[in-house]
Amino acid sequence: MIFLYDGWVIFFTFLISYLLRFNFEPAAVDFTIAIRQALIVTGVYYGFELIFRPFAGIIRHTTIRDVFNIIVATTSSLGLLLALTIISRRIGSYEVINIPLSILLIHFVTANAFLLTTRIIIKMFYEMVSVKPVHKKNVIIYGAGSMGVIVSRVIMSDTSSGYHIVGFLDNNKKLQHKNLEGIPVYDPKRLTGKFLEKHQVKTMIYAIRDIAVSEKTSIYRFAVNLGLEVLEVPAVNTWLNGQLQLTQLKRINVQDLLSREPIQLNMKRIADGLKNKTILVTGAAGSIGSEIVRQLTCFDVEKLILIDNAETPMFHLENELQEHYGYAPLRTILGDVTDEIRMDEIFNEYRPDIVFHAAAYKHVTLMEENPYEAVRVNVGSSLLLTRLSMKYGTEKFVMVSTDKAVNPTNVMGASKRICEMIVRARSMSVGNTTQFVITRFGNVLDSNGSVIPIFRKQIEQGGPVTVTHPEIRRYFMTIPEACQLVLEAGFMGIGGEIFVFEMGEPVNIYNLAKQMIRLSGYEPDLDIKIEFTGLRPGEKLYEELLTSEENTVPTHNPKIKIAKVSPMDPEMVISNVHSLLCSYHTISEYDLVKRIKMMIPEFHSTNKKYLDGSDGSRPFEVEVYPD
């Protein structure tokens, strides 16, 4: 229909052009010639219409692209007809092709006017008759640049969008106090509770692309604290057919409130270090281990050996790697990292070049109730795997540690502190050729069993959201960010270093809970209650990344520093650990924790069942155990 209509317009506007040229005096027009020429012009236009396809769109949804295609088709037709006319005049024949140039130019204008005007009228008429009463939500757009303008046009062109734009917010002084697309532009300083109440604004659409992550995060936090729902415009390359759809606006989440500048990695160093290597990852199905594995698949490694004792998560990880990465050089092993015979068999068979040791028990409260398991798994696996790495000539051993190992107040943190001591001691062992590296960082966002998924579930259930203390603070980092830094740190230094990650500012968990409630569309303490439960056994208000005796030295990556640690006797450390592992199951939990305190003087348990007034300063005299 559109194709036929366009041809009809071309034909009749050509005849109208003749009348316009001769001041609407029919006697001056040879209609026999004019009609023949009109048929030729229509045929030429049809040829270009088939090439540029301006008829392919739906008239009521006409876009700039459709307008462009119409103009290109008519311009191309004009060019060809001008060429044919000039050639005809030079040859002196084919009068029917000898079209007056003035007629062609008049026709170009009238044809475009009719083709475009009819489309616009139909589009406007359709929008008018199809309008249904819609309760529109007042929104404000942050950013009056090109992206903000695009968003405003999409909203205004979609009568069923459900949005009414109250204004733009922009720091550009030249735009402030002016209208853009008929919409006022405000200074962001005007964004206050009073302003929102006056204009009944509940939603903000963030429409700026080129901005520092820290600045964007600050804007998000400010808006969320005002109780606004914040929607973000997706990246341009994700738009459907190059056009933004309102359904693509993404509601921000808690990760957006905590995000930081992207990490700049030395990809060449990492790629060279991993090329053609056999990599073994323990705890491969866990939050950190699985992300390390995903990132390793991006490099040219010889083989990936994955070890975990969690059957179902390992099954899902293996499927994911095969489906999404098509990863072939993969071996998944269900096993206990404290099983000496099994681990020896694995090391003997695969001879790993690099080991990423991420297997560990991590939940503070569970380990307070199960200190034997903390020692058996966390300490035992570290002692065993470091020894096997030395035995089978592993080039590099990278251990994943935690900020809870610094001045520990709980069994889990103390066990990881011992693990750090083991790795450092191995690095100092006589004849050792393996580079032992420790990476230490805080909490990771959305890891299994961490505070964010717990809060999310509590909010979904209608509350209450439980926070241990209004002043409790934690360092946070995204899982991909943490694992990128683990890979980067793994190829720094010469061995024996503790690499400490720059975690930014610690996050107040109470504020985090309030922000998550607001992100879900509720008001804290009004819609969903927040309850304080008190610090749990072994928990402390503030985590630390360094002990009082540790300082740091910088590396080439500003997000990674090396902790300057105090000297130690490696043989004594290994002997003490052997003694602990040989006797822990024969003594009470109280005595076990007491022995750990003797090994780690800075360990001060806050769990009342382990309090004895001991500061761990007494000497720890044990028999010397061979490694």
N, C-alpha and C positions, 0 to 999 in steps of 0.2 A: 504493500500500500504506500509506504513512504517513498519507495523507489518510483512508483508511477506518479505520485503527487509531485515529487521534485521535477520530473520531466515535464509535467503539465505547467508548473511554475516557469520553467525555463522557456517553454514554447510561447506562452502568452505574454510574459514580460518582454520577450523579444519584439513581439508585435506592438506592445505598449511603447517600447523604446522608439520605434519608428514614428508613432504618433507624437511622442514628446519631441523628437527631432524636428518634426514639421508642424509644431504648434497645434496639434490636434486638427489638422486639415486633411481629411481622408482623401480628398481629390489629389493631393500631392504625393500619395503613397501608391506604389504599384504593388498591390496585395498579392498578386500571383508570385512575383519575385520574393516578396517579404515572407510568404508562407513557406516557399521552398527553402529560403535561407534559415527560417526558424526551425525547420526539420533538420537541416544540417547542424545547426548550433545545438539542438537538443541531442542529436546523435553523438556529437563530440563530447558534450557534457556527460552523457550516459557512460561513455567510455572511461572518463576520469572518475565518475561516481563509482564504477565497479572497482577501480583501483584503490581509491581512498575510503570507500564505504561509509559515507556520512549517513546513509540510510540504515545502518546496522543498529544504531541506538534506539531506545524507546523515547518518543518525543517528550512525554511528560517527565522524563528524567534526563533531559538534555544537559550536557556538561560542557565545560570549556573545550574538552577534547573534540566533541561533536562540532562545535562552532569552528574550531581550527580545521577540521576535515572538510567542512563546507567551503570555507574560504580558499583552501588549497585546491579543491576541485574546480571552483569557478575561476580562480587565477590561472590554473593550468589550461583550462578551456580557452580563456581569453588569449593566452600566449600562443596556443596552436592556431586559433582562428586568425589572429593578427598575422602570423607567419603565412597561412594559406592565402589570405587576402593580398599580401604584398607580392607573393609568388604569382598569383593570378593576374595582378596588374602588370607585372613585368612580362609575363607570357602574352598577355592581351587576349585571353580567352576565358571561358567558363564564367560568364557574367554572374551566374548564381552564387559563385564563391566570392565575388568582388563586393564584400560587405563594407559599407562606409565605416571608417574608423570611429567616427563619433557615435554611431549606432552601437558598436561593440562596447565602447566605454560606458555609454548610458545603460546598456543592458547589464554590464557587470555590476553597476551600482544597484539598479532596480532588482535584479535577480537575488543578490545577496540580501537586500532589504526585505524582500518577500520571504525568502527561505528562512532567514533568522527570526524575523518578526513573528511569523506564524508559529514557529517552535516556542518562542518565549511566551506568546499569548496562550498557547495550549498548556504549557507548563504552569503558568500562573493560574489559569482557570482550574486546572486539575487540583492544584494545591488549595484553592479557595473552596471548591465543592467537597474536597475530601477531608477538610478539617473537622475533627471531632473534638468536643470539649475535653481538654486534657488539663489535669491539675499539674501545673508546671512548677518545678523546683527551682528556686532562685540559686544561681551559681555565680561565682566570681572566677575570672581567669587570671592566673598569675603568669604574666608575660604578655606584653603587647607587641612582640616582634612578629616575624612571619608565621611562626608556629601558632601563636595566639590568634592571629587573624584567621588562619585556616580553621582552627577549632570553632571560632565564632561563626564563620560562614557555614560550616557543616551544621551547627546547631540551628542557625536561623533558616537554613534551606530545608531542614527536616521538621515539618510541622508537628510530627508526632514524637519529637525528641523528648519532651517532658522537661526541658530545661529553659529557663529564662535568664539571660545574662544581665546581671546587675552592673557589672563593670569589669575593667581590666585593672591589674596591679602591676606597676612597672617602675623600676628605679630611674629610668631615663627621664630627666627633668624636662626635656623638650616635648615629651608626650603627655606629661602630667597636666591636668586641668583642661585637656582637650578631648574631643570625641574621635573615636576610631571606629569606622563602620557604624557610626551613629551611637556608639557606646562610650560612656565616660571612662577616662583613664585616671586612676588614683595613685597616690604615693603609697607604697606598702606600709608606711607608718600609720596609715589610716585604718589598717586591719586590726581592729580592737573588738572586744566583746560588745561594746556599745554600737559600733558600726554594724556588726553582724545582726544584732537584735533589731536595729532600725530597718535594715533592708531584708530581714528574715532570710539570711543566707545560712545554709547548712552544708554546702559543698563548695570545694575549691578545685578547679582543674589546673594542674601544673603544666605549663606549655613552654618550657625553656629547655633547649638541648645543650648549648655550649655554656656550661657553668661548672665550677669546681664542685666535686662531690660533697666536700665538707659544707659548702654554702647551701647546696640543695638540701642536705640532711638537716641543717639548721632551720631552713624554711619549713620542712616537713614537720619537725618537732614542734615548732611554734604554732603551726596550723592545727596540729592534732591536739595540742594542749588547750587550744581555744574551742575544742569540740567539733572541729570541721571534719567532714569526710573528704579525703584527698584522693583525687583521681589523677593519674599520670598518662600523658600522651605517649604511646609506644614509639619505638624507633621507626624512622621513615621506611626502612627496607622491609618492615613487617606489614605495611599498609596493603590492603586488598586492591590489586590492580593500580597501585600507586595512589590510591585515594583513602583518606582516613574515614573509618566508620566509627560512629559513637559507641558501638558495642565493643570496640577495641580499647576504649579507655580502661585502664587498669587501676583497681583500687590498691593503694600502697599497703605494704605489710610491715611487720616489725623489723625485718631485715633492712628495709629502706631507711628506717630511723637510725640504724646503727652502722650503715655502710660508710666506707672510707675511700680514699683515693685508690685507684687500681694499683696493684703491685707491679713494679717493673723488675722482671726477672732476667738473669743472665742466661738466656735460653741456649746459647751456644755451649756454655760451660756444662749445663745440665745434659744437653743432647750428646755432647762428646763423652760425658761420664757414664751415660747409660747405653751408648751404642754397643750392640752385640753382647750385652751382659745378661747373665741369668740373675733374675731378681727374686728374692724370697720376701714375702710380706706376711707377718704374723698378725692375728686379729683382723684378717683381711675382710671379714664380713661386717665389721663394726663401722661406726660413723667415720672415724678418721682413716682406718685401714682401707675401707672400700673406696674412699675418695682418692687416696694415694694410688690405688690400683687404677682407677679411671684415668688419672692424669698420666700414669706410666704408659697406658695404651697409646698415648699420643707420640711416644718416642720409639725409636728403632731398637727395641730390646730383643735379645735372643729368646728368652723364655721367662714367663711369669709363674712363680710357684706361690700359691695362695694357701695359707693354713688358718683354720679356725675350727672351733669345736661346736659352733652353732650351725646345725644342719640346714634349717629352713632359710635363714638369711644367706648362707653360702649358695644354696640352690638358686635363689633369686638373683644373686650377684652373677653367678655363672651364666644364667639365661640372659641377663642384661648385657653382659660383655659380648656374648655370641650374637645377639640380635642387633644391638646398636653399634657395636664396634667391629663385628665380624672377626673377633680376635681368635686366632688359631693357636699360637704358641703359649697355651695356657694349661696349667695343671692345678686342679683344686683338690686339696687334701683335708679331710676331716681328721683332726687330731688334737691331742692335749700337748701344749707347748712345754709341759713339765715332764712329759714321758721321755726319759733319757734314751731308751732303746729306739723308740720310733723316730725321735728327732735325729739321732745319729744316723739311722738308715736314710732319712731324707737328705741330710747334708752329704752323706757318702755318695748317694745316687746322683744328685743334681749339682753338687759343688757350687753353691750360689756365689756369685761375685759380690753382690750387695744384699744386705739384709736390712729391711725396715721393720723394727720391732714395735708394733702398735698394740699387741695383745696385753691386756691388763684388766683387772677389776678396777672400776672407777667410782662407784657410788659410795660416798662417804658413810652414810648411815648404815648401809648393809655391811660394810667392812668393820664398822664399830662393833657390830654384833657377831661378825665372823672373822676375827683377826687371824685365825689359823689359815683361812683361805687366802687372805691378803698376803701372808708370808709365803705360803706354798706356791701360789700362782705368780704374783708380781715379782717377788724376790727370787723364787726358784727358777722361773723361766729365764730371767735375766742372767743369772749365774750360768745356767746350762747353755743358753744360746750364745753367750759371749765366748764360752770355752770352746764350743763346737766351731764357731767362726774362726778362732785362732787355729784349731786343729786342722781344719780343711782349707785354710788359706784364703778365707773371705777377704776381699779387698777393703770393704767398708761396711761398718755396722752403725746404723742410725737408730737411736732409741727415742721414742716419743715420751716425754715427761710432762709434768704439770706444775702450775704455780703453787699447787697444794703441797709440793715437796719442799717449799721454802718455809722455814720456821714452822714445821708441821704441828697441827693441833689435833690431828686425827690419825687413825691407823693407816688409812689409805695413803694419805700424804707422806707419812713416815716410811711406808713400804716403798713408795716411789723415790724417796730420798735415798734409801739403801740401794735401789736400782741404779741411781745416778752414781753412787759411790763405787758400785761394782764396775760400771762401764769405765769410769775414770781409772780405777785400779788396773783393769785389763789393759788399758792404753799404756800404762806405765810398766807393764810386765816385761821382764828381760826376754829378748828374742822375739817380741811381738812384731808382726808386720801388718796387722789389720788396723785400719784407721777407725777408731771408735769415736762416735759423735753423739752428743745429747742435744735434743731440741726441747725447749721449755716454753710453754705458753699457757694461757688461761682457758676459760670456757669457750666452747664453740657453739654457735647458734644452731638451734634445732637438732642437736645430736640426740640420740636415743635416750629418753629418760631425763633430759635436761629441763630447765625451768620453762622454756618457751612452749614446748608441746604440752607440758602440764597445765600451764595457764590457759592455753588454747582450749584444752578439753574442759577445764573448769568453766570457762566462759560459755562454751557450747551447751553445758548442762545448766546454765543459768546462775552459776556461782554457788557458794562464795569462792573468790580467788584467795588462796592462802599464801601469805608472805611471812617469813619467819621473824623479821624485824624491820622497822621503818628505815633504819640506817644501813642495812646490809648492802654491800656493793660488790660487784664482780666485774672482772675483765671479760670482754667478749670479742670473738673473731669469727668470721664465717668459716665453714668447713673447707670450701675450696681455697680460701686465703691461707688458712693454717697449713694445708697440705702443700700449697705452692712454696711456702716458706720452708717447710720440711725438706722438700726436694732441693731448694736453693742452698740451705744450710748444709745439706748432706755433701755438697761438693765444695765446701769452703774449708780452709784450715788444713792441718796436718794430722789431726786426731787428738782426742783428749779434751776438746773444748765443750763447754756448755753454751749453746747458742740460745739467747733469750730474744723472744720476738717482741717488737714494739706493739703493745696492745691498745694504744690510745688511752683515753680517760676511762676509769672504772664507771660502770653503769649502776645507778641506784635501782635496785630491784623493785622497790615500791613504786617508783615513777614508771618503770617498765610495765608493771602490772596495769597502772592507770592508762598508759598509752595503748596497750593491747585492748583494753576494754573499749576505749574510744574508737580504735580502729575497727572494732566489731559493731560500731553503731550504738553503743550504750554509754551511759554516764556512770562513772565510778561512784559507788556508795549510794547512788540513787536508783539505778537499774540493777546493778550487780555490786554486791558487798565485797569489801576486802577485809580479810581477817588476819590478825597477827597471831602466829602460833608459838613464837619463841624460838630461839636458836636450838637446833638439834644437837645431840651429843657429837662432839668433835668438830662442830662448825664454828667458823669465826666471821666477824663482821667484814673484815677487809682481807683480800688476798694480796700476796706480795710476789714479785718476780725475782727478787734478790734478797739474800740474807744480809744481815748487818755487816758481815765480813766480806761481802762480795761487791765489787765495782764492775763496770763494763768498759770495754774498748770497742770502738766502732768498726764496722766492716764496710765493704763497698756498697752494700745494700743498707739504706738508712733504716729499714724496718727490722734489721737483724743486728744484734750486738753480741759480743763474746763476754761471758761472765769471768771476771778474774777471781779464781777460787783459792782457798787456803791450801797449803801443802798437806799431803796425807801419806801414810805408809801403806802401799798397795798390798803387800803380803799380809799385813795385819788385817786389812779390810776383808780380803778374801777368806782368811782364816776365821774371822769373826762371823762372816756370813755362813760358812760351812757349819760352824758350831751351832748357829741359830737354826739352820735347816735340819740338822741331825737331831735336835732336841725339842723343837717347838711343839710337837704333837704329844710330848710326855709331860708337859707342864700346864698349869692353869692359864686361862686367858690373862689374868692379872699379872702373873709372872712373865708371860710372853711379852706383854706390853712394857713391863719393867725392863726386860732385857733389851728391847728395842730402844728404850730411853737411854740405856747405858751406851748403846752404839751411836745414838744421835743426841748429843747433849742439848741441842736446841729444840728437841721434841717436847712440848708441854701439852699433854692431853687436857682437853676441856671436858672430857667425859668423866663424870663423877665416880663411875665405878672403877676407873683406872687411876684416880688421884691417890697419891700416897705421900705427897710432900717431897718426893724425890725430884731433883733437878737434873738427874742423869749425869752428875759430875763424878760419881764414883768410878774407879777403874773397872773395866770389863775384862776380867781375867778368864781366859779360856784356854783349852788345849789347842795346840796348833794342828789344824786339819789339812791334809794334802789336797791339792786341787784335782 
